Amino acid sequence: AINTPLPESSLYEYLYDCNREHMEDYALNYFGKKITFKELFELIEQAAKAFLAIGVHEGDIIPIVSVSTVASIVSFYALNRIGAVVDFLNVLAEQNDLAEYFKEADAKVVATLDLFEEKVLAAADECGVKKVISFSVDYKMPLTLKVGYNLKNRKRKQGFKRPFVVDWIEFLSQSKGRPVIDYRKDPHKMCLLAHTGGTTGEPKAVMLDDCAMNAVVSQYISSSGIKRNDIFLSLIIPFVVYGILDNIHLPLCLGLQSVIIPKYEARQWVTYLRKYRPNHVLTVPAYVNSILEDKKVAKMDLSFFETAGVGGDGMTQELEGALNNFLESHNSKGTVLKGYGLTEVCATAVTCFSYSNKPSSVGIPLPKNNLSIYDNEDNKELGYEEIGEICLQCPSRMISYMNNEQATQKLFRIHADGSEWLHTGDLGYIDEDGFLFLVGRMKRVILTAKDGVTYKVFPNMTEKVLDELEDVIQSCVVGAVSGADQVLRAFIAFSKENLSRTEIIEQVLRKHCEEKLPSYARPTFYEFRNALPLTAAGKIDYRKLEDLD
């Protein structure tokens, strides 16, 4: 795998190259409607011609406000086909936020799922957007489901007729009579604009190119051993890179049949598994809990299930063990495969494989990636088992932050040997077998103070101890004030049936922390909930918890 050359092609071209000999294989399964690769490429070509017809040019940034649907996936590849840049936006963003994104992109064309049309149109009015393409979840639904969906949503669908809004079907019709597209995108130019807090917590727009994104996919293809035509369950929203790259582009390039779920629902696991019988799924820890708690899933034979990939924060050793035991007891040969990365390196840099896995580890670097643990105080690389900042060298690195050269320069640093490394802001260590273990985030260091003495606490260390108890589903530790002291406040998520036992559980947690942690790293306050808030990427939203009174 390390000697396999990386593709020098656009996302569209690489997808085509991976599937050119398998056009009759199924690419997508959408509410039971199956779409072959041949049909998918025909739709992409039709949409690409339509985008050209309405005046989209090479390099234009086109915001898309949508969950995963056939239309949003087709738009993604069609825009790449003609050299435009896709800018997937969080569907939860408010009107004011959308307006800022449209201005940043200098957007003249926006595509949106009609469910979000009202706020998108209001934002578009502020920014001089000339055309809004509106599509529905019902596009390519089976006919019976489509009729029911349209009856239910008739009033809403009639409410947003505007001169500069074009319906998806009308939009596609503008491809008629257009010449064959004779164009090849430069794969080293931007193809995706992704939004992130970066390594500092400040919002940034990350510029990614085709070569970087395809580098991740190519390394997986040469290393994973996954069989073509397996079934992949796609659950993650596309407005994080983990969603559009790992959950859309990667399985399609692998030749998998991707089951597209526009909106994940925790209570639907039994439906997902019974109806589609997926062999592989990439998910986040919050979704894993729902599998374990589903009494209907507990009665199923999961012998078809091979891969449970989990990214994002909160995958404790206890949760990993619980899911592995669950899979084994339900006849699955699969185990939990973790991974690690950040938007700036296309979401994935380190991963576990079925043949290379350790409990609690997030895996080994992809074949062409280099990994280093760095001591920023002494400016030196650390050895095995020593904790320091995780640094990466990857062919999947970003171009830069958009309009933020200063932040870009801070992200990359030259080490003593003259090589350039991306500093992640995360803490970890490497064992003698080359496996990476996460410890915490440098930016989440909490300073506690008691009686005038200050201590530095990595909240992940405290959270790890809290998560050891069986009743705890997830925990998050933030800073708090108690009189003149700076202390810790722990938010604990556990099942609803335990909400009446909070006093007893708090006593158990306090005793457990006394046994495992120094006094300055123990929470002073505890709050209990049946769920913790999550970011769009499925990570615990500790900033929201920090803002609570």
C-alpha angles and dihedrals in degrees: 000000000000090000095047109114116239119241119263096201143097122270090255093049093048091049089051094046091052093053107028092110094045106051094141093056116104115259102176138024110197115183087326096314108121121211122194124220088250091056092044093054091047090054091047091051092048092050092045090056090047092052089052090048093057092049106266110155138193110287096019113138111229116193115214119197106194150104118239111301134144090258094051092048092047090048091051093056095036092056090047089050091062097038099257122139121244118220110188109197130202108264089215092061115120123239093261092051092049090051090054091050091049091051092047090053093042083227120196094169127040129182121206143172106248091238087073097036098111097060092036091055092047090051092044090054089060096050109044095253107171101197135025117192111206123197134175136229086238094069106119093001115143108271097249093052091043093055092051093046093051093048090053094048101036097115094049093047090055094050105074109054107149131161095243095044117096124192116234095245091048089047092054091050089066089072091073114114093010116137123248110280110252102186141113120198120227100245092207092064123086116283102165134034110203127187122222145150087241118205093312103050093246116123113258137172111231118209112214128182132209095253091056095049094043090049090066092047094046093052091050092049092053094045112031104068091211114159123241115251093028114139119254123195109217111202107147121098116249098232091082118063090236086062103046097035107032097030101037115016097036099052092043091052089048088057094245124151102246117211104210115214109186094193123022114221120190093215092056099068092104089052093048092050099041097042100041105021092209120203094200139027135174113205146146130259094257090061092049092062090058092057092052093048097046108106093196093053088050088068095052133103105232098185089128092059114098111158132038105179114187127191133170133055126312103047098139125187088248093053091045090051092047092053093045090051090047093052093047093048089052095053097258118143091202129104133198112277115198129196143186136211145112137235091261090066097038095271099286130067103138126035146161122241129200089257096041115048141127130184112263093006122115089214140244130313118275108262097267096040127096123212128200136175110217136198105215094190096055094027095230141118114257129225133239117312092010117127119231143123116312111238127187142199110194138161084221094066119133125257092235143292109288112256091347111098093157092060090045092055091049091054095057122054135179113236127211093271090057096252123130120237136184110235108215100192088231126118125225148126138233122228124217091268091059097254118145121226121192119225104173147297121287090216090057096060109134121205111215121192129194125174090348095307117118124212131186113228128187101210093208089067091056091043090053090057093047091049091057091079115091096228093057115092096176138347137197126190122203136169122271140173125244111179106299093343132092107223143165128267119200124206111201126196120199139148121298093245089064096053090093090057099057096120092053093044091048090055090050091049093049092050092047092051091049089057097045109030139052113250095256091057096051121100117249095194130040129196123185128211138160089235140012122226115263134206121234088267092058095253123132107269098228092169090063089051091048089056094055117106 
